[in-house]
Amino acid sequence: MTPQDSRLPFPANLAHTIGRARRFIERLAQPTLVQLVLRFALAVPFWKSGILKWHGFLQLNDTAIYLFTDEFKLHLPGGPYPFPAPAVFAFLSACGEVSFPVLLVLGLGTRFAAAGLLLMTCIIELTVPDGWPIHITWAAMALGIAAWGPGAISIDYLLGDRAHRS
């Protein structure tokens, strides 16, 4: 603040201070940094869940199959209903929970990975409807990544995904 700023009337001084704070935040929250942080933030919970489902290479543990067979139900009108082909759903879920986060972190096929996690989030919401506060956060992150892309710190950017969206 300059000596002249302190002589401004209160509303003008406040407006000036707010303007400076806004410009600082804009410099801090660069789109490239925001896109990178969004990718990591969405990847972490899915990776943590997915890694627990594996016993070895392409071999699910018993707990993953048990969850889709006996615990998880689809909460649709008239339900809840059991998952059809629970072993297949367990395998696909575990594959998606591990591969999509890796793609997000690398920034490779980023929009595809975000769309995949959005679809998984919708299925998770049908399975655990009381978890909507966290699920809507995941959906918002996935939609943001799908809409605005991976950002400059990504393999996709190096491969030419540089479309900017307003």
N, C-alpha and C positions, 0 to 999 in steps of 0.2 A: 504494500500500500504506500503510495506516495504522500508527502505532506499535504498536497492539494486534496487528496481523497478524504482526509479527515475533516476538511472544511465543507464537504458536501452535506446537504441536508440529509437527515436520517433515511428517508425512503430511497434517495439516490445512492447513498453509501451502501445500503443493504442490497440494492439491485446490482451495484458494481461488485460487491463481495460474492453474491450468488453467481454472477456471470463468470468470475474468475474460478470459482469452484467447479462450475459446469465445464469450463474449458479444460481444467485439470483432469476431470473424470473422463472427458472425451479423449484426451491424449493417453490416458491410462488404459481405457477399454478399447483398444484397437480391434477392428473386426477380425484380423488374423489371429490375435490372441484369444478372442472370444470363441471363435470357431474351433480352435485347438482345445480349449478348456471344455467346451461342450462335448467334443468327441470323447475326451477322456472321462468326463463325468458320466456320460451315458454308457460307456464301455465297462466301467468298473463293476457295477452291481450285476450285470449279466455275466461277465467273466467269472466273478466270485461264485455265482450260482452254478454256472456251467462246469467249472473245473471240479466241483464236488460230485458230479454225476458220473465221472469216469473211473474205471478200475485199471484200465490199460489202454493201449492203442485200439480205438474203435470198439472198446468193450465197456459197456455200461455196468455200473455197480448195481447190486440188488436193490438198494434204496431207491434209486431213480425209477426203476421199473415198478417197484411197490407203490411209490407215490402216484404214478399215473394209473395203476391198476385199482388200488384200494382207497386212496386218500383224495386225490383231485377229482372234482366233479365239475361239469359245465353247468353254470347257473343260468339256464335259459327258461323262458316261460314254460310252466308245467313241470319244471325240473326240480332238483338237479339231476343231471344225466351223467352216466359214466363216460369216460373218453372212449371213442371207438378205436380199436387197435392200439391199446395203451403202450405196448412195447415200441410200436412205430412212432407214436407221439413222443415218448420218452427219448428215443434216439434222435429224432429230428430236433427236439427242444435242446438236447445237450449239444448237438452239432452247431445249432444256431447260436447258443449262448457262448460258445467258445470261438467260432469263426467270425461272426459279425463284430465282436469287440476288437479282435485282432485287425480286421479290415479298417475299423474306425480309427484305431490308434495309428496305424500306418498311413491312413488317408488314402486308401486304395479301394476303389469301388464304394466310396463313402456314401453316396446317395442311396445306392442299392442296400448297403449294410444298414443304414438308418431306416429305410423302408422295411427291411426285414425285422428289425427290432421294434418298429411301430406295430407291425402285424403280431409279433410275439406279445407285445404289451396288451394288445386287444384281447388275445386269448387268455393271458394271465388275468386280466380284469374279469373275464367271464368265469374264471376259475376261483379267484379270490376277490369277490366284489367289494369287500370291506377295505381293500388296500387301495382304493381309488385315489387317496391324496398323493401317494408316491407314484402310482401309475400315470396320473395325469402329468406329473413332472417329467417322467420318462417320455411320454407322448409328445410333450411340448419340445423337449430337447431333440427328439428324433425328427419332428416336423421342421424345426429350425435348421437342423443339419441338412435335411433333404431339400429344403427351400433355398438356402443360401450357400450350400456346398461346403467343401472341406476347408477352404481357406488356402493361403499361400504356403503354409507349412504342411504339405501333404504330397504324396506321390501323384495323386490325381492332378494337382496343380502343375507338376512337372510334365505330366502327360497331356496337358492342354485343357483341363477343366478350369477355365478362368472366367466363366460366365458370371457377371455381376448382376445382382438382383436389387432393385430399389425397394 
